[in-house]
């Protein structure tokens, strides 16, 4: 396949132009989003925009696969289109399940504070007189949040490489 002076294939630049033109077609929605302080985006245009670019990705991906563009064999994301069987998920994420189980063992649940102080703590994040029950509950929520963050980061790092290796087997 021929490449241009900068090593970019002509079909790649065509898709970049198509994507740019498509993004420009959303300028009216972006302007409406700005005028309504984001409300039109929340209720309508953000989902439409995301759906369009997801479908555009599927279109470009299928074209890359059918034409055999160099590097298209690395687009090994068939799990975008169907759910992996439970055995594959179990073998792929056995180490994640083990890590989560260890984190959950160290996590000691705390009872939710009740009454007015519980309301202030839960909904507004306000602590009155640093009550010990509220402090324990806040620490529990923070630990739970940190566990979710670590799990999310770990899964994102390992998802692509693990499923790629499994599909090559």
C-alpha positions as CSV (number, residue, x, y, z in Angstrom):
1,X,0.0,0.0,0.0
2,X,1.3,3.4,-0.9
3,X,1.8,6.0,1.7
4,X,2.2,9.8,1.4
5,X,5.2,11.9,2.3
6,X,4.5,11.7,6.0
7,X,3.8,7.9,6.0
8,X,0.0,8.3,6.2
9,X,-2.1,6.3,3.8
10,X,-4.5,8.1,1.5
11,X,-7.5,6.1,2.9
12,X,-6.5,7.1,6.4
13,X,-6.6,10.8,5.5
14,X,-10.0,10.3,3.8
15,X,-11.4,8.9,7.0
16,X,-9.9,11.7,9.0
17,X,-11.6,14.2,6.7
18,X,-14.9,12.2,6.9
19,X,-14.6,12.3,10.7
20,X,-13.9,16.0,10.7
21,X,-16.8,16.8,8.4
22,X,-19.1,14.6,10.6
23,X,-17.9,16.5,13.7
24,X,-18.6,19.8,12.0
25,X,-22.1,18.6,11.4
26,X,-22.6,18.6,15.1
27,X,-21.6,22.3,15.5
28,X,-25.3,23.2,15.9
29,X,-25.8,20.7,18.7
30,X,-22.6,22.0,20.4
31,X,-23.9,25.5,20.2
32,X,-27.3,24.5,21.6
33,X,-25.5,22.7,24.3
34,X,-23.5,25.8,25.2
35,X,-26.6,28.0,25.2
36,X,-28.6,25.6,27.4
37,X,-25.6,25.2,29.8
38,X,-25.3,21.5,28.9
39,X,-28.9,20.5,29.4
40,X,-29.5,19.6,25.7
41,X,-26.3,17.5,25.7
42,X,-27.4,15.6,28.8
43,X,-30.9,14.9,27.6
44,X,-30.3,14.4,23.9
45,X,-27.2,15.3,21.8
46,X,-24.4,13.6,23.8
47,X,-26.0,10.2,23.4
48,X,-26.6,10.9,19.7
49,X,-23.1,12.1,19.2
50,X,-21.6,9.0,21.0
51,X,-23.8,6.6,19.0
52,X,-22.8,8.2,15.7
53,X,-19.1,7.9,16.4
54,X,-19.5,4.4,17.7
55,X,-21.2,3.4,14.4
56,X,-18.5,5.3,12.5
57,X,-15.9,3.2,14.3
58,X,-17.7,0.0,13.4
59,X,-17.8,1.2,9.7
60,X,-14.1,2.1,9.6
61,X,-13.1,-1.1,11.4
62,X,-15.1,-3.3,9.0
63,X,-13.5,-1.5,6.1
64,X,-10.0,-2.0,7.5
65,X,-10.7,-5.7,8.1
66,X,-12.1,-6.3,4.6
67,X,-9.4,-4.4,2.7
68,X,-6.6,-5.9,4.8
69,X,-5.0,-2.6,5.9
70,X,-1.7,-3.2,7.6
71,X,-2.2,-3.6,11.3
72,X,-5.9,-4.5,11.0
73,X,-5.1,-7.9,12.5
74,X,-4.5,-6.0,15.8
75,X,-8.2,-4.9,15.8
76,X,-9.0,-8.0,17.7
77,X,-12.1,-6.7,19.5
78,X,-14.7,-9.3,18.7
79,X,-16.0,-9.0,22.2
80,X,-17.5,-5.7,21.3
81,X,-20.1,-7.6,19.3
82,X,-20.9,-10.6,21.5
83,X,-20.5,-11.6,25.1
84,X,-17.7,-13.9,26.0
85,X,-18.7,-17.3,27.4
86,X,-18.4,-17.6,31.2
87,X,-15.4,-20.0,31.0
88,X,-13.4,-17.5,29.0
89,X,-14.3,-14.7,31.5
90,X,-13.4,-16.9,34.4
91,X,-10.0,-17.9,33.1
92,X,-9.3,-14.3,31.8
93,X,-10.2,-12.6,35.1
94,X,-9.3,-15.2,37.7
95,X,-6.5,-12.9,39.0
96,X,-8.9,-9.9,39.1
97,X,-11.4,-11.9,41.1
98,X,-8.7,-12.9,43.5
99,X,-7.5,-9.3,43.9
100,X,-11.0,-8.1,44.5
101,X,-11.6,-10.8,47.1
102,X,-8.5,-9.8,49.0
103,X,-9.6,-6.1,49.0
104,X,-13.1,-7.1,50.1
105,X,-11.6,-9.1,53.0
106,X,-9.8,-6.0,54.3
107,X,-12.9,-3.8,53.9
108,X,-14.8,-3.5,57.1
109,X,-18.4,-2.3,56.6
110,X,-19.6,0.5,58.9
111,X,-23.2,1.2,59.7
112,X,-24.8,4.2,58.1
113,X,-25.3,7.1,60.4
114,X,-28.9,7.9,61.1
115,X,-30.9,11.0,61.9
116,X,-30.0,14.5,61.0
117,X,-26.2,13.9,61.1
118,X,-26.7,10.9,58.8
119,X,-28.7,13.0,56.3
120,X,-26.0,15.7,56.3
121,X,-23.2,13.2,55.9
122,X,-24.9,11.2,53.2
123,X,-26.4,13.9,51.0
124,X,-24.2,17.0,51.7
125,X,-20.9,15.5,52.9
126,X,-21.1,17.6,56.1
127,X,-19.8,16.3,59.4
128,X,-21.1,17.7,62.6
129,X,-18.8,17.5,65.7
130,X,-16.9,14.7,64.0
131,X,-19.1,12.0,65.3
132,X,-17.3,8.7,65.4
133,X,-20.1,6.8,63.6
134,X,-20.0,9.3,60.8
135,X,-16.1,9.2,60.6
136,X,-16.2,5.4,60.4
137,X,-18.8,5.5,57.7
138,X,-16.9,8.1,55.7
139,X,-13.7,6.0,55.9
140,X,-15.6,3.0,54.8
141,X,-17.1,4.8,51.8
142,X,-13.6,6.2,50.9
143,X,-12.1,2.7,51.1
144,X,-14.9,1.3,48.9
145,X,-14.4,4.1,46.4
146,X,-10.6,3.5,46.3
147,X,-11.2,-0.2,45.7
148,X,-13.5,0.5,42.8
149,X,-10.9,2.9,41.3
150,X,-8.1,0.3,41.6
151,X,-10.3,-2.4,40.1
152,X,-11.3,-0.1,37.2
153,X,-7.7,0.8,36.4
154,X,-6.5,-2.8,36.6
155,X,-9.3,-4.1,34.4
156,X,-8.7,-1.4,31.8
157,X,-5.0,-2.3,31.6
158,X,-5.4,-6.0,31.3
159,X,-8.6,-6.2,29.2
160,X,-7.1,-5.6,25.8
161,X,-4.0,-7.7,26.2
162,X,-5.7,-10.7,27.9
163,X,-8.5,-11.0,25.4
164,X,-6.1,-10.5,22.5
165,X,-4.0,-13.4,23.8
166,X,-7.1,-15.6,24.4
167,X,-8.4,-15.0,20.9
168,X,-5.1,-16.1,19.4
169,X,-5.2,-19.4,21.2
